[in-house]
Amino acid sequence: MAGGPARLSVANVPELVYNKEAMDNKKILIIEDEEAMLDAISQALTNQEFTTLTATDGEQGLAISLKERPDLILLDILMPKMDGMIMLQKLRHDEWGRTVPVIILTNVNPNSSYVINSVLRNQPAYYLVKSDIKLEGIVDRVKEVLKIED
């Protein structure tokens, strides 16, 4: 797509150093329909000793969330079958799902009324715009939300 965001390559994933013991056994679910982005984020988190689970649409993401109960969810908004905001609303109806930290990672305008209303109601830990953040920033936010110190 001309003029769109650059595609990320797993080969470009930086090696970051964090407290390995704190990250061991932390499960992160990445729900993202863009394969290159999904692979890059998964590799960046795996490089830091996180266990990653992946889903490519909201229906699959909701099912995996409720079954696997990850420590944190990275969630895109625009996806096939069920968008991220509807998935998040359904997740928040589950007792466990009410408290799991969710980081929204999308290119949807954060100032749209749909996003503002959904974000306020469903309380994500962060709302990150893909085109404004690097992989290191995503890993840093995950680490911050999970209270993992260097």
trRosetta pair geometry for C-beta under 8 A, 3 or more apart (Angstrom, degrees):
i j d omega theta_ij theta_ji phi_ij phi_ji
1 4 3.7 32 98 -1 112 141
5 107 6.9 -136 -24 -89 137 141
5 130 6.3 -6 -115 118 172 110
5 131 4.8 -127 -92 -96 119 93
7 36 4.6 -13 -167 134 101 165
7 37 7.9 -107 -146 -51 65 72
8 12 6.4 -128 -165 66 72 121
8 13 7.8 68 169 -69 111 80
8 36 5.6 149 55 148 69 98
8 37 6.0 89 30 -100 119 53
8 39 7.9 -176 95 76 100 84
8 40 3.7 -1 116 -68 129 167
8 135 6.9 119 -146 -57 144 117
9 12 4.6 86 66 3 88 103
9 13 7.9 -127 102 -26 55 75
9 36 7.3 -39 -81 -161 45 107
9 40 6.9 77 69 -91 9 112
10 13 5.6 -25 -163 -11 48 118
10 39 5.6 -70 -62 141 109 107
10 40 5.8 -145 -81 -97 57 61
10 43 4.6 107 -137 -18 99 170
12 40 7.5 -12 67 -132 92 117
13 40 6.0 179 -75 -157 106 74
13 43 4.9 -142 -37 110 169 114
13 44 4.7 -145 -152 -78 117 77
13 47 6.2 169 135 -18 125 149
13 135 6.0 -105 -130 137 74 169
14 44 7.5 34 48 -125 65 99
14 135 6.7 162 22 81 91 119
14 136 5.9 -5 51 -68 135 104
15 47 6.2 -126 -118 173 62 133
16 44 7.7 40 11 -169 117 88
16 47 7.2 98 34 110 77 116
16 48 6.0 -12 73 -84 100 112
16 136 6.1 141 -74 -124 135 88
16 139 5.8 148 44 109 158 157
17 150 7.9 64 109 -145 79 95
18 22 7.4 -89 143 62 101 111
18 23 6.1 80 100 -34 119 136
18 48 5.5 31 31 -157 120 112
18 49 7.9 -138 70 34 99 107
18 139 7.7 -151 -32 159 139 114
18 143 5.9 -129 -133 -113 152 140
18 148 6.3 48 169 135 128 122
18 150 6.1 -96 -133 -110 64 62
19 22 4.2 42 105 15 115 116
19 23 6.7 144 89 -13 66 92
19 148 5.9 -158 54 180 110 94
19 149 6.2 43 -11 81 142 56
19 150 6.3 163 -32 -157 93 20
20 23 6.0 -73 -151 43 31 103
20 24 6.4 45 156 -41 70 97
20 49 5.1 89 -145 -4 78 165
21 24 5.9 -38 -148 9 32 116
22 26 7.7 14 140 -31 60 131
22 146 7.8 138 152 125 104 113
22 148 4.3 147 128 -135 132 97
22 149 7.1 137 -43 38 171 59
23 26 5.3 -80 -160 23 51 123
23 48 5.7 -94 -178 141 167 88
23 49 4.5 108 100 85 117 103
23 50 5.4 -77 180 -68 107 70
23 143 7.7 -43 -86 -108 111 89
23 146 7.9 87 -107 106 69 149
23 148 5.9 52 -68 -138 80 156
24 49 5.6 -45 -77 156 62 121
25 51 6.7 5 -136 -6 24 123
26 50 5.3 -55 82 -128 96 84
26 51 6.8 171 80 26 42 82
26 71 4.7 -68 -160 36 80 156
26 72 7.4 17 170 10 106 104
26 146 6.0 40 -148 -152 148 155
26 148 7.7 -73 -39 -60 163 136
27 50 7.5 131 -116 179 18 86
27 51 4.8 -36 -101 81 67 107
27 52 7.6 148 -158 -98 59 20
27 53 6.2 25 -176 -10 104 110
27 68 6.4 -135 154 152 154 112
27 69 7.8 85 71 98 139 53
27 70 4.1 -122 114 -132 101 77
27 71 5.3 131 54 2 65 87
27 72 7.9 173 95 32 54 63
28 45 5.4 -93 56 -177 149 155
28 50 5.1 15 2 163 119 135
28 51 7.1 156 20 80 70 52
28 52 5.3 -28 71 -108 93 70
28 53 7.2 -176 89 27 43 73
28 70 5.9 100 -123 -179 13 131
28 71 6.7 -46 -72 59 57 90
28 72 5.2 -16 -116 70 79 94
28 73 7.6 159 -165 -95 60 26
28 74 6.5 31 174 -9 105 103
28 142 6.3 -3 -110 -148 141 136
29 52 7.7 136 -99 -164 25 60
29 53 4.6 -26 -106 73 74 106
29 54 7.4 167 -159 -86 60 24
29 55 6.7 14 -178 2 102 107
29 61 6.7 126 154 -150 124 83
29 64 5.9 155 -135 115 133 119
29 65 6.0 -148 64 -87 173 75
29 68 6.9 135 -73 81 121 130
29 70 4.1 -165 -19 -3 98 158
29 72 7.5 -168 29 95 70 47
29 73 4.7 -18 68 -113 103 77
29 74 7.1 -167 94 29 52 67
30 38 5.9 145 125 -143 125 75
30 41 5.3 153 -131 103 148 127
30 42 5.7 -124 26 -71 152 84
30 45 7.6 -177 -49 14 126 148
30 52 6.0 1 -3 -166 112 110
30 53 7.2 170 21 82 67 51
30 54 5.1 -19 66 -109 94 75
30 55 7.4 176 90 30 50 65
30 73 8.0 168 -83 -161 26 55
30 74 4.7 -6 -115 62 69 114
31 54 7.7 155 -86 -162 38 51
31 55 4.6 -13 -112 69 80 103
31 56 7.7 -163 -158 -74 59 10
31 57 7.7 -52 -168 89 97 9
31 58 6.8 73 174 -97 136 48
31 60 7.7 164 -129 86 99 87
31 61 3.5 31 -112 -108 134 140
31 73 6.6 9 -1 -175 111 101
31 74 6.8 179 27 89 65 60
31 75 5.0 9 57 -117 114 64
31 76 6.1 -133 108 22 75 81
31 79 7.1 -52 153 -62 95 166
31 84 6.8 145 106 -109 123 97
31 87 7.1 -140 148 119 164 164
32 37 5.3 -118 165 101 141 108
32 38 4.2 -178 81 -80 115 87
32 41 6.8 107 -1 30 158 141
32 54 7.5 -57 39 -153 88 95
32 55 8.0 115 23 77 48 58
32 56 7.1 -39 85 -119 44 53
32 74 7.2 -14 -42 114 109 103
32 76 4.6 107 -111 -26 62 127
32 79 7.6 -142 -144 -92 22 122
32 105 7.3 -33 -87 85 114 115
33 38 7.7 177 48 -46 3 125
33 56 5.0 85 -114 -175 60 76
33 57 6.2 52 -87 -78 107 64
33 76 6.3 -121 8 77 79 154
33 78 7.6 -90 31 109 129 66
33 79 4.4 159 -31 -128 124 86
33 80 6.1 120 -117 7 147 86
34 37 4.1 49 91 20 112 115
34 38 6.4 169 84 -17 55 88
34 76 7.6 145 10 -99 92 160
35 38 5.5 -57 -142 38 30 114
35 39 6.1 28 161 -18 67 107
35 56 7.7 -3 -80 -114 73 121
36 39 6.0 -55 -146 38 27 109
36 40 6.3 25 156 -18 63 110
37 40 5.8 -57 -144 38 29 110
37 41 6.2 23 161 -14 66 108
37 130 7.0 -28 -132 -142 141 137
38 41 6.3 -60 -147 39 24 104
38 42 6.1 22 157 -17 62 114
38 54 5.7 86 -177 -151 116 129
38 56 7.0 -35 -78 -96 161 81
39 42 5.8 -59 -144 40 27 112
39 43 6.1 25 159 -18 65 109
40 43 5.9 -57 -146 37 27 109
40 44 6.3 28 155 -20 63 107
40 135 6.2 -110 152 -92 105 129
41 44 5.7 -54 -146 35 31 112
41 45 6.4 23 158 -11 65 108
41 52 8.0 155 118 -138 79 146
41 74 6.5 -140 166 104 148 162
41 105 7.8 109 -101 118 153 167
41 135 6.8 -161 -99 -128 57 94
41 138 6.1 -74 -127 129 100 158
42 45 6.1 -62 -149 42 27 105
42 46 6.0 27 155 -19 66 112
42 52 4.5 160 -143 129 82 160
42 54 5.8 -30 -83 -68 136 124
43 46 5.6 -54 -139 40 30 112
43 47 6.2 40 157 -27 64 103
44 47 5.8 -51 -152 29 27 116
44 48 7.0 12 151 -7 58 108
44 135 4.5 -155 -93 180 157 121
44 136 7.9 -132 -159 -71 133 40
44 138 6.8 79 99 77 149 116
44 139 5.5 -120 149 -60 113 117
45 48 5.8 -65 -156 43 36 105
45 50 4.2 -53 168 58 94 131
45 52 5.1 110 88 -70 125 121
45 139 6.5 -175 -86 -106 65 90
45 142 6.7 -12 -110 73 111 175
46 49 7.7 63 -175 -65 35 12
46 50 6.4 -91 -82 65 33 74
46 51 7.8 48 -107 -118 75 25
46 52 5.5 -76 -60 2 90 120
48 139 6.0 134 -24 -151 156 125
48 143 7.9 -88 163 -70 152 112
50 142 7.4 -28 -76 145 159 144
53 64 5.7 178 148 171 133 134
53 68 5.8 106 -65 109 170 170
53 70 6.1 -135 31 -76 125 128
55 60 4.0 178 -156 111 110 103
55 61 3.8 175 88 -75 150 68
55 63 7.9 150 -116 53 142 85
55 64 5.2 -157 -60 15 127 141
56 60 6.3 27 45 53 61 148
56 79 7.3 173 156 -157 50 118
56 80 7.7 8 133 44 87 104
57 60 5.1 87 59 16 78 103
57 61 6.7 -143 97 -8 37 96
57 79 4.9 165 -131 153 57 115
57 80 4.8 -60 -110 75 122 77
57 81 4.1 61 166 36 141 121
57 82 6.3 101 157 38 92 73
58 61 5.3 -57 -139 40 31 116
58 62 6.1 34 162 -23 67 103
58 79 5.3 143 -30 81 86 127
58 81 5.9 -160 47 91 83 91
58 82 3.0 -114 84 91 123 91
58 83 5.8 17 -38 66 147 8
58 84 6.0 -153 -90 -80 111 38
58 86 6.2 63 166 74 161 94
58 87 3.6 -140 -157 -57 105 125
59 62 6.0 -54 -150 32 27 108
59 63 6.6 23 154 -15 62 108
59 81 4.6 -74 -2 139 116 133
59 82 4.8 121 -47 6 72 122
59 87 7.7 -122 -54 -97 30 108
60 63 5.8 -58 -150 38 31 111
60 64 6.2 26 156 -15 67 109
60 81 7.6 79 -8 71 84 154
61 64 5.9 -57 -144 40 28 107
61 65 6.1 35 155 -26 64 108
61 73 7.5 96 -178 -156 110 124
61 75 7.1 108 177 -117 154 92
61 79 7.9 53 -7 104 134 168
61 82 7.9 -136 43 78 102 112
61 84 7.9 -6 69 -112 162 71
61 87 5.6 26 83 -163 120 151
62 65 5.6 -53 -146 32 29 117
62 66 6.4 19 161 -12 64 108
62 82 7.0 -22 -12 88 126 153
62 87 5.1 -141 -59 -147 103 92
62 90 5.6 -2 -127 95 140 129
62 91 6.2 -137 -123 -68 86 87
63 66 6.3 -62 -148 39 26 103
63 67 6.2 15 158 -10 64 115
64 67 5.9 -65 -143 45 29 105
64 68 5.4 -8 175 11 71 120
64 70 7.9 24 135 -25 94 113
65 68 6.9 -68 -122 51 14 87
65 69 7.2 65 174 -87 51 34
65 70 6.6 -70 -124 17 63 97
65 73 6.2 2 -108 -88 116 137
65 91 5.8 -35 122 -117 157 116
65 97 6.7 65 142 -104 124 106
65 100 7.3 175 -166 76 109 168
66 69 7.4 15 -162 -64 20 71
66 91 7.7 -148 -60 -121 89 75
66 94 6.1 -154 -109 -101 104 168
66 96 7.5 131 -129 66 62 124
66 97 6.9 -31 -89 -58 81 118
69 96 5.8 -59 -119 165 111 149
69 100 7.4 -146 -157 -88 67 133
70 73 6.0 119 73 -69 126 73
70 100 7.1 83 75 -159 70 133
71 100 7.7 178 179 -147 19 92
71 101 7.7 1 148 40 60 102
71 146 6.1 47 142 -113 124 117
72 100 7.1 171 -108 176 31 87
72 101 4.9 -25 -118 79 84 102
72 102 7.5 164 -167 -89 65 30
72 103 6.8 23 174 -3 110 102
72 125 7.8 -44 -141 15 106 149
72 142 6.0 148 103 -145 159 86
72 145 5.9 107 -117 102 136 130
72 146 6.0 -85 -40 -64 134 104
73 91 7.7 -82 22 -150 168 166
73 100 6.2 58 -6 136 108 120
73 101 7.3 177 28 97 70 53
73 102 4.7 -18 69 -113 103 78
73 103 7.2 -176 92 28 52 64
74 102 7.9 158 -90 -161 19 59
74 103 5.2 -20 -111 70 66 101
74 105 5.3 3 -176 4 95 130
74 138 7.2 40 -123 -168 141 115
74 142 7.3 -41 -65 -85 112 111
75 84 4.7 135 160 -153 102 119
75 87 6.9 -162 -150 86 128 126
75 88 6.3 108 146 -67 168 107
75 102 5.5 -3 3 -170 129 106
75 103 7.0 157 22 79 76 46
75 104 5.4 -42 76 -107 93 58
75 105 6.7 138 65 24 37 77
75 106 8.0 -23 113 -45 64 104
75 124 7.5 -126 48 -116 121 130
76 79 5.5 109 93 -52 111 110
76 84 5.3 -158 97 -58 44 138
76 104 7.8 104 -115 -162 16 67
76 105 6.1 -49 -82 80 61 76
76 106 5.3 120 -152 -90 60 86
77 83 5.9 16 171 177 61 102
77 84 4.0 -101 -110 43 37 124
77 85 5.9 27 -141 -30 93 89
77 104 6.5 37 -54 -164 95 112
77 106 4.2 20 7 -106 102 157
77 108 4.7 -40 61 -4 149 141
77 115 7.4 -36 -113 -102 160 100
78 83 6.2 -23 -112 -133 33 105
78 84 7.3 -38 -11 3 25 105
78 106 6.7 117 8 -149 83 116
78 107 7.8 -48 21 52 124 83
78 108 6.2 146 -28 -60 104 111
79 82 7.1 -3 89 78 105 48
79 83 5.7 145 43 -122 75 47
79 84 6.0 94 7 -43 114 82
79 87 8.0 2 54 -16 132 136
82 86 5.2 -117 -174 86 89 121
82 87 5.3 111 126 -62 114 91
82 90 7.9 -23 177 7 144 142
83 86 5.2 89 60 13 76 102
83 87 7.0 -139 101 -6 37 93
84 87 5.4 -55 -144 38 33 115
84 88 6.1 35 157 -21 67 105
84 104 6.7 122 142 -131 140 96
84 106 6.9 -144 37 -71 156 132
85 88 5.6 -50 -145 35 31 112
85 89 6.5 36 152 -21 63 102
85 114 7.2 -118 -31 158 175 98
85 115 7.6 -128 -82 -107 136 54
85 118 4.3 -27 -149 -164 124 157
85 122 7.4 178 -152 9 71 153
86 89 5.6 -50 -150 33 34 114
86 90 6.5 32 153 -15 65 105
87 90 5.9 -58 -151 39 31 109
87 91 6.2 35 151 -23 66 108
88 91 5.4 -51 -144 35 32 116
88 92 6.4 33 157 -21 64 105
88 102 6.1 132 -123 156 111 171
88 104 7.8 -27 -67 -82 150 107
88 118 7.2 96 73 173 130 108
88 122 4.7 72 139 176 118 157
88 124 7.2 -47 -142 -69 148 101
89 92 5.9 -57 -151 34 28 110
89 93 7.2 35 149 -27 60 100
89 118 7.3 -81 -57 -144 105 97
89 121 7.5 11 -103 112 93 123
89 122 6.1 -94 -80 -83 58 129
90 93 5.8 -49 -161 20 38 115
90 94 7.8 36 147 -18 62 97
90 97 7.9 -44 118 151 54 164
91 94 6.1 -56 -169 25 42 109
91 97 3.9 -153 171 -168 69 131
91 100 7.2 -80 165 52 121 121
91 102 7.5 111 96 -67 152 141
92 97 5.6 -126 -80 126 22 102
92 98 5.4 74 -156 -104 63 58
92 122 5.4 -135 -41 -133 149 88
93 97 6.8 8 52 76 44 132
93 98 7.9 141 -17 -67 3 87
94 97 3.5 75 62 12 103 117
94 98 6.9 -151 83 -25 54 73
95 98 6.2 -42 -161 6 27 113
96 99 7.0 -84 -174 42 38 92
96 100 6.5 39 148 -38 77 108
97 100 5.8 -44 -135 16 41 114
101 124 8.0 79 -174 -164 61 56
101 125 4.4 23 -163 -39 101 136
101 145 4.8 156 161 170 156 125
101 146 7.4 -147 47 -69 150 64
102 122 7.5 -30 59 142 143 107
102 124 4.6 -82 93 -125 93 84
102 125 6.3 160 63 5 41 86
103 124 6.3 115 -115 176 23 111
103 125 5.4 -47 -77 64 72 102
103 126 4.6 7 -133 54 90 99
103 127 8.0 -170 -166 -77 59 25
103 128 6.3 16 171 3 102 114
103 138 7.8 138 128 -150 149 78
103 141 5.8 112 -126 130 149 126
103 142 6.9 -93 -5 -81 153 69
103 145 6.6 -130 -57 -31 112 159
104 119 7.2 -90 8 -106 155 99
104 124 4.7 -21 -15 -151 99 174
104 126 6.9 -149 38 99 67 58
104 127 4.7 -4 64 -118 115 66
104 128 6.7 172 90 28 59 65
105 128 4.9 -8 -108 71 70 107
105 130 6.0 82 169 -73 82 84
105 133 7.9 -95 -136 60 97 137
105 138 6.8 34 -111 -119 140 116
106 127 7.9 -40 35 -166 99 79
106 128 7.7 125 23 81 55 60
106 129 6.9 -44 81 -118 55 50
106 130 6.4 -80 148 -20 9 101
107 129 6.2 75 -117 -162 46 79
107 130 4.9 -54 -62 37 85 110
107 131 5.7 65 -117 -14 104 104
108 112 6.6 -71 164 20 97 134
108 115 5.8 165 125 -75 118 131
109 112 4.8 100 83 -30 101 98
109 115 6.9 -162 91 6 59 146
110 115 5.6 -132 -144 126 39 149
110 116 7.7 92 165 -67 60 73
110 119 7.7 30 -154 -38 85 158
110 127 5.6 116 -120 134 121 134
110 129 6.5 -93 -31 -63 112 110
111 115 7.4 45 45 63 12 125
111 116 7.1 15 -159 -51 32 113
112 115 4.6 85 64 10 89 103
112 116 6.9 -162 89 -8 43 88
113 116 5.5 -54 -140 40 34 113
113 117 6.0 31 162 -16 68 108
114 117 6.3 -62 -149 40 22 105
114 118 6.2 11 159 -9 62 116
115 118 5.9 -64 -141 45 27 105
115 119 5.6 27 163 -22 68 113
115 127 7.5 102 176 -151 116 144
116 119 6.0 -54 -137 37 22 109
116 120 6.3 19 163 -15 59 110
117 120 6.2 -60 -148 37 24 107
117 121 6.3 16 159 -14 62 115
118 121 5.9 -63 -145 41 28 108
118 122 5.9 -9 170 10 68 118
119 122 6.6 -77 -136 51 21 88
119 123 7.8 94 170 -73 54 21
119 124 6.1 -62 -142 19 80 104
119 127 5.8 -14 -125 -70 137 139
120 123 7.6 15 -177 -65 25 61
124 127 5.9 104 79 -65 132 75
125 141 7.7 142 114 171 113 101
125 145 4.6 54 160 -118 160 127
126 141 5.3 -52 5 -166 166 134
126 145 7.1 -107 -12 -64 109 125
128 132 7.3 -149 -176 71 71 99
128 133 5.1 -25 -174 -2 116 155
128 137 7.4 158 -144 126 136 113
128 138 6.9 145 130 -99 169 79
128 141 6.6 -123 -59 -18 139 172
129 132 4.2 50 80 19 104 115
129 133 6.7 136 71 -6 55 97
130 133 6.7 -85 -141 45 23 91
133 137 4.1 -124 -166 87 97 140
133 138 6.1 112 135 -52 124 78
134 137 5.0 104 54 3 67 102
134 138 7.5 -125 103 -4 40 86
135 138 5.5 -51 -152 32 39 113
135 139 6.4 37 152 -16 69 103
136 139 5.7 -55 -150 39 33 110
136 140 6.2 37 150 -23 66 106
137 140 5.4 -50 -144 35 33 115
137 141 6.4 33 156 -19 65 102
138 141 5.9 -54 -151 34 31 109
138 142 6.5 32 151 -19 64 104
139 142 5.7 -53 -150 35 33 113
139 143 6.2 33 153 -19 65 108
140 143 5.7 -57 -148 39 30 113
140 144 6.2 32 153 -22 65 107
141 144 5.5 -52 -145 36 32 114
141 145 6.2 30 158 -18 66 105
142 145 6.1 -58 -148 37 27 107
142 146 6.2 9 159 -2 64 114
143 146 6.1 -68 -144 49 26 100
143 148 4.4 -90 -157 65 78 107
144 147 7.4 24 178 -76 32 36
144 148 7.8 -77 -52 43 20 72
